[in-house]
Amino acid sequence: MKKTNPAVTIERDEYDMARFITEYKMRDQRKQEGKDRRKEFPREAHAEFEPASDRPNPVEVVKKSSEGRWKHLIPIRYGRMSKSPFAFLRGSASLMAMDIASTTTTDIIVQACGDCHLSNFGMFATPERNLIFDINDFDETLPAPFEWDIKRLAASFYVASRNNKFSEKDCKMVTRKGIQAYREAIAKFSSMKVLDVWYAKLDSETLIASAPDAESKRRRQLMAEKAKSSVTESIFPKITQVINGRRALVDQPPLIYHPPKELKLPERLIEIFDQYRETLPYERRILLDRYRFEDVAVKVVGVGSVGTMCGVALLMAEDNDPLLLQIKEANASVLEPYAGESVFKHHGERVVVGQRLMQSASDMLLGWATGTGKEHRQFYIRQLRDMKYSFDIDMMPSIQLGRYAEVCGWTLARAHARSGDAATVSGYVGKSDVFDQAIGTFARLYADQTERDYEVFTEAIKSGEIKAEIET
């Protein structure tokens, strides 16, 4: 059975109630409604994946996703995607969105991450300076069926496990652990009080205390220490220098560089800062006003974002009191063709709202603005680095990656429970492992598809159809 989610058009002021809450119902009733959905959308049907007969060439889909990006950076994007099937999966969110939308799709809506792969989770600091683990990328966030995030996350674990040369048995084990953790966590959240769900978080102390053995505990303590050292004060001396008596960002081409003067990027960004400031709560505006704008440079980040206009801004309060802000272009979500357009006309606002909905705590300087150039590009802005730590997936053995999958599964369930109805989701996925098995099978089938697409993509590079720049 295949059914795609129809586009939904609602007024913006109806966003919260119309999209996530229909009418007041008791928890048991909502849970039963989720269970009843299985009649129309059998859980076993999620195991199915077969490419559509008219599925376009994956290279053409990737090319289309590069439209509007800076042309001189596109080869870097393709070079990063060419490193492995997992890197290709990371950079081809639009391709997988198209494929997932053609599979069995429920109408149980949550605020979806939209690009929910395992590398989009990590550690970062809350405004209270606590270190937490959470989803950390929301460029594609949009209200959508809950299982779309689960399918992408599960597929990413299967592809990454193969990338680490695990046996098929271990690939299956790692992937299933994440799905099971989601199912068990969403059941727990469905029985909690609403405010308790919103207060729920996974901090570094909890991660360390829950370590299964002494070696895991030591490793988690080391990760927390590394994260706490990843702050503005540590990166500031490495990427700045004094030029003509003023602090400036240091060019490190092709990853950090000042654009040509004719683009007038600094002047344009100074202009958008007034807009950005107005999107912050009043007390955060007072905080931002303590700083003066010093410099801005282009900064190439990630895999999927390469080629979009991203930059880093340097602000100073005193000589040794810096603030580094990351400026990221926000475009339409890859889910929009299948889940409907965002009710937010500004994609920077879409990202910010989605992030605040899904994260247990968000960056206190998170805001958005519109560029002043003729393209009127849209942006969101946040701190560049605030105790951020990403896990080295390539170095993880199967047992460790399986534990990481469990943490990601719990985190995704908590994010979905904040915006959607955990009782309905829990009623649908149930207590048995039927849903786990189905999504696990989908993940294996999509891992096969990803490897086939990766071969087509790398052949296009070899033939010269597309150009890739491999970084040293």
C-alpha positions in Angstrom: 0.0 0.0 0.0 1.4 3.4 -1.0 0.0 6.7 0.0 1.7 10.1 0.1 0.8 12.8 2.5 -1.2 15.5 0.7 -0.2 19.1 0.8 -1.8 21.0 3.6 -2.6 24.7 3.4 -3.6 26.5 6.6 -3.4 30.0 7.8 -0.4 30.9 9.8 -2.3 31.9 13.0 -3.8 28.4 13.0 -0.3 26.8 12.9 -0.1 25.2 16.3 -3.6 24.0 16.9 -4.5 23.0 13.3 -1.3 21.1 12.6 -0.6 19.2 15.8 -3.7 19.3 18.0 -7.2 18.7 16.6 -9.5 18.5 19.7 -9.2 17.5 23.3 -9.3 13.7 23.8 -8.2 11.5 26.6 -4.8 9.8 26.3 -6.3 6.3 26.0 -8.6 7.4 23.2 -5.7 9.0 21.2 -3.6 5.9 21.7 -6.5 3.7 20.4 -6.8 6.0 17.4 -3.1 5.4 16.7 -3.7 1.7 16.9 -6.7 2.0 14.6 -4.4 3.6 11.9 -2.7 0.3 11.4 -5.8 -0.9 9.5 -5.2 1.7 6.8 -1.4 1.9 7.1 -0.2 -1.6 8.2 3.1 -1.4 10.2 4.5 -4.3 8.1 4.1 -2.1 4.9 6.9 0.2 6.1 9.3 -2.6 5.1 8.6 -2.0 1.5 10.9 0.0 -0.8 11.1 -0.2 -4.5 12.3 2.7 -6.7 9.5 4.2 -8.7 9.5 3.2 -12.4 9.9 6.9 -13.4 12.5 7.6 -10.7 14.9 10.2 -12.2 18.7 9.6 -12.4 20.1 10.4 -9.0 22.8 12.6 -10.6 20.0 14.8 -12.1 18.4 15.1 -8.7 21.6 16.1 -7.1 22.3 18.6 -9.8 18.9 20.2 -9.3 19.6 20.5 -5.6 22.7 22.5 -6.5 20.7 25.2 -8.3 21.1 28.6 -6.7 24.3 27.6 -4.9 27.6 29.4 -5.5 29.0 27.7 -8.5 32.6 27.8 -7.4 31.7 25.8 -4.2 29.6 23.1 -5.9 32.7 20.9 -6.8 33.6 20.9 -3.1 30.1 19.7 -2.3 30.4 16.9 -4.8 33.9 16.0 -3.5 32.6 15.7 0.0 29.6 13.6 -1.2 32.0 11.3 -3.2 33.9 10.1 -0.1 31.5 7.2 0.7 27.9 6.1 0.3 27.2 7.6 3.8 28.6 11.0 2.7 26.4 10.7 -0.4 23.4 10.0 1.7 24.2 13.0 3.9 24.3 15.3 0.8 21.3 13.9 -1.0 18.4 14.7 1.4 16.2 15.8 -1.5 16.7 12.4 -3.2 15.7 10.5 -0.1 12.7 12.8 0.6 11.4 12.0 -2.9 11.9 8.2 -2.2 10.3 8.2 1.3 7.3 10.2 0.1 6.5 7.3 -2.3 6.4 4.7 0.5 3.6 3.9 2.9 3.0 7.1 4.8 0.8 7.7 7.8 -1.0 11.0 8.5 0.4 11.2 12.1 2.0 14.6 11.9 4.9 15.9 14.0 7.5 18.6 13.5 10.0 16.6 11.5 13.7 17.3 11.4 13.6 16.6 7.6 17.3 15.6 7.4 17.4 13.2 10.3 20.6 11.3 9.8 23.0 10.2 12.6 25.5 13.0 12.0 22.9 15.6 12.7 23.0 14.8 16.4 25.6 16.0 18.9 26.4 17.8 22.0 26.2 21.6 22.6 25.6 24.1 25.4 22.3 25.3 26.7 21.9 29.0 27.6 22.5 27.9 31.2 25.9 26.4 30.2 24.8 22.8 30.6 26.0 20.3 28.1 23.2 18.4 26.4 22.8 15.8 23.5 20.2 16.7 20.9 19.4 17.1 17.2 21.5 20.0 15.9 20.5 20.6 12.3 17.1 21.9 11.2 17.6 23.3 7.7 14.9 20.9 6.3 12.5 21.0 9.3 8.7 20.9 8.5 5.6 19.3 9.8 5.4 15.9 8.3 4.6 12.2 9.0 6.6 11.0 12.0 8.0 7.9 10.3 9.8 10.0 7.6 12.4 11.0 10.2 12.7 7.4 11.5 13.3 6.0 8.0 16.1 8.4 7.2 17.7 7.9 10.6 17.5 4.1 10.3 18.9 4.1 6.8 21.8 6.3 7.9 22.8 3.8 10.6 22.6 0.9 8.1 24.7 2.8 5.5 27.2 4.0 8.1 27.5 0.5 9.6 28.4 -0.9 6.1 30.8 2.0 5.7 32.5 0.7 8.9 32.7 -2.8 7.4 30.4 -4.3 9.9 28.8 -7.7 9.1 25.2 -7.6 7.9 24.2 -9.1 11.3 25.8 -6.1 13.1 24.3 -3.6 10.6 20.9 -5.0 11.4 21.6 -4.9 15.2 22.8 -1.3 15.2 19.8 -0.1 13.2 17.3 -2.0 15.2 18.6 -0.6 18.4 17.8 2.9 17.3 14.3 2.0 16.2 13.5 0.1 19.4 14.8 3.0 21.5 12.4 5.3 19.6 9.4 3.0 20.1 10.1 2.5 23.8 10.8 6.2 24.4 7.7 7.4 22.6 5.6 5.0 24.8 7.2 6.5 27.9 6.6 10.1 26.7 3.0 9.2 25.9 2.3 8.5 29.6 4.1 11.6 30.9 2.6 15.0 31.8 2.9 17.5 29.0 5.3 19.8 30.9 7.5 16.9 31.9 7.9 16.0 28.2 9.0 19.6 27.5 11.4 19.5 30.5 13.0 16.2 29.4 16.6 16.4 28.2 19.7 14.3 27.9 22.6 16.1 29.5 26.2 14.9 29.7 25.9 13.9 33.4 23.0 11.5 32.5 25.0 10.1 29.6 28.0 9.5 31.8 26.0 8.0 34.6 24.2 5.6 32.3 27.4 4.3 30.7 27.2 0.4 30.7 30.8 -0.1 31.8 33.9 1.7 33.1 35.5 2.1 29.6 32.3 3.6 28.2 32.1 6.0 31.1 35.7 7.1 30.6 35.0 7.7 26.9 31.9 9.7 27.6 33.7 11.8 30.2 36.4 12.5 27.6 33.8 13.5 25.0 32.2 15.9 27.5 35.6 17.5 28.3 36.3 18.0 24.6 32.9 19.6 24.1 33.3 22.0 27.0 36.7 23.1 25.5 35.0 23.9 22.1 34.0 27.4 22.9 34.5 30.8 21.3 37.6 31.5 23.5 39.4 28.5 22.1 38.7 29.0 18.4 39.0 32.8 18.5 42.9 32.9 18.4 43.0 30.3 15.6 40.8 32.1 13.1 41.5 35.7 13.8 44.5 38.1 13.8 45.1 41.8 14.3 45.3 43.7 11.0 45.9 47.5 11.0 45.0 47.6 14.7 41.7 45.7 14.4 40.7 42.1 14.8 39.8 40.3 11.5 39.1 36.8 10.4 42.0 34.9 8.8 41.5 33.5 5.3 41.8 29.7 5.1 40.7 29.1 1.5 38.7 27.3 0.2 36.9 26.8 3.6 37.1 30.3 5.1 37.7 33.4 2.9 36.7 37.0 2.4 34.5 37.4 -0.8 35.4 40.0 -3.5 34.9 43.6 -2.4 32.4 44.2 -5.2 29.9 41.9 -3.4 29.9 44.4 -0.5 29.1 41.5 1.8 30.2 43.2 5.1 27.9 46.2 4.4 25.0 43.9 3.5 25.4 41.8 6.6 25.6 44.9 8.9 22.3 45.9 7.4 20.6 42.6 8.1 21.8 42.6 11.7 19.1 45.2 12.5 16.5 42.7 11.2 18.1 39.8 13.0 18.2 41.8 16.3 14.5 42.3 16.1 13.8 38.6 16.0 15.5 38.1 19.4 13.8 38.4 22.7 14.2 41.9 24.2 16.8 40.8 26.8 18.9 39.1 24.1 18.9 42.3 22.1 20.5 44.1 25.1 23.1 41.4 25.1 23.8 41.7 21.4 24.1 45.5 21.7 27.2 45.0 23.9 29.1 44.0 20.8 30.3 45.9 17.7 30.6 44.4 14.3 34.2 43.7 13.2 34.4 41.4 10.2 32.6 38.7 8.2 33.8 35.9 5.9 32.4 33.0 3.9 32.6 29.7 5.7 32.0 26.4 3.9 30.3 24.0 6.3 28.9 20.4 6.3 28.0 18.4 3.2 24.5 19.3 2.2 25.0 23.0 3.0 28.1 23.5 0.8 27.4 26.1 -1.9 24.7 27.9 0.0 25.7 31.3 1.4 27.1 30.6 4.8 29.4 32.8 6.8 30.9 33.7 10.1 30.7 37.1 11.7 33.1 38.4 14.3 31.8 40.8 16.9 33.8 42.3 19.7 32.9 43.8 23.1 36.5 44.4 24.3 39.9 43.3 23.0 39.5 39.8 24.4 35.8 39.5 24.5 34.6 38.1 21.1 31.4 36.8 19.8 31.3 34.5 16.7 28.1 34.1 14.9 27.3 31.6 12.1 25.1 32.9 9.3 23.4 30.2 7.2 21.2 30.5 4.2 17.7 29.1 4.6 15.9 27.7 1.5 12.7 25.7 1.1 12.7 22.4 2.9 13.3 19.3 0.8 10.0 18.0 2.3 7.8 20.8 0.9 7.0 19.0 -2.4 5.5 16.2 -0.5 4.3 17.6 2.9 3.1 21.0 1.7 4.6 24.5 1.9 5.7 25.9 5.2 3.2 28.3 6.9 6.2 30.5 7.5 7.0 32.6 4.5 10.5 33.2 5.8 12.6 30.0 5.7 14.9 31.4 8.4 11.9 31.7 10.7 10.8 28.2 9.7 14.2 26.8 10.8 14.2 28.8 14.0 10.6 27.7 15.0 11.3 24.1 14.1 14.5 24.1 16.1 12.8 25.6 19.2 10.0 23.1 18.9 12.2 20.0 18.7 15.2 20.9 20.8 15.2 20.7 24.6 17.1 23.9 24.6 18.2 26.2 21.8 20.9 28.7 21.2 20.0 32.0 23.0 21.1 34.0 19.9 19.0 32.1 17.4 17.3 34.4 15.0 16.7 35.2 11.3 17.0 37.9 8.7 16.6 38.7 4.9 19.6 39.7 2.8 19.6 43.0 1.1 21.0 41.8 -2.3 18.8 41.5 -5.4 18.2 37.8 -4.5 16.8 38.6 -1.1 18.3 35.5 0.3 16.9 34.3 3.7 19.1 33.4 6.6 19.1 32.2 10.2 21.8 33.1 12.6 23.2 31.4 15.8 26.5 31.2 17.7 29.2 29.6 15.7 30.6 27.2 18.3 29.3 26.8 21.8 30.5 23.5 23.3 29.6 21.7 20.1 30.8 18.2 19.7 30.2 15.8 16.9 30.8 12.1 17.2 33.4 10.3 15.1 31.2 7.6 13.6 33.9 6.1 11.4 35.9 5.1 14.5 33.0 3.4 16.4 32.9 -0.4 16.7 29.4 -2.0 16.3 28.6 -2.1 20.0 29.4 1.5 20.5 27.5 2.6 17.4 24.5 0.6 18.6 24.6 2.5 21.9 24.8 5.7 19.9 21.8 4.6 17.9 19.8 4.1 21.1 20.6 7.6 22.3 19.6 9.1 18.9 16.3 7.1 18.9 15.4 8.4 22.4 16.3 11.9 21.4 14.2 11.8 18.2 11.2 10.4 20.2 11.5 13.3 22.7 11.6 15.8 19.8 8.5 14.3 18.2 6.7 14.1 21.5 7.1 17.9 22.0 5.3 18.9 18.8 3.2 15.8 18.0 1.0 13.5 20.0 3.1 10.8 21.6 0.0 8.8 22.5 -1.1 8.5 18.9 2.4 7.6 17.7 2.9 5.1 20.5 -0.5 3.5 19.7 0.5 3.1 16.1 4.0 1.7 16.6 2.8 -0.6 19.4 4.6 -2.6 22.0 6.0 -5.5 19.8 8.9 -5.3 17.4 6.7 -5.4 14.3 7.4 -1.7 13.5 11.1 -2.2 14.3 11.5 -5.1 11.9 9.6 -3.2 9.1 11.8 -0.1 9.4 14.9 -2.3 9.7 14.1 -4.0 6.4 13.4 -0.6 4.8 16.8 0.6 6.1 18.6 -2.4 4.5 16.8 -1.9 1.2 17.5 1.8 1.1 21.1 1.2 2.0 21.2 -1.0 -1.2 19.7 1.9 -3.1 22.1 4.4 -1.7 25.1 2.3 -2.8 23.6 2.0 -6.3 23.1 5.8 -6.4 26.6 6.4 -5.1 28.0 4.3 -7.9 26.1 6.3 -10.5 27.3 9.5 -8.9 30.9 8.6 -8.8 30.8 7.3 -12.4 29.5 10.8 -13.3 32.5 12.3 -11.7 34.9 9.9 -13.4 33.3 10.6 -16.8 33.5 14.4 -16.3 29.7 14.9 -16.3 30.1 16.6 -13.0 33.2 18.1 -11.4 34.3 17.2 -7.9 37.1 18.8 -5.9 38.7 16.5 -3.4 40.0 18.3 -0.3 43.3 17.3 1.2 
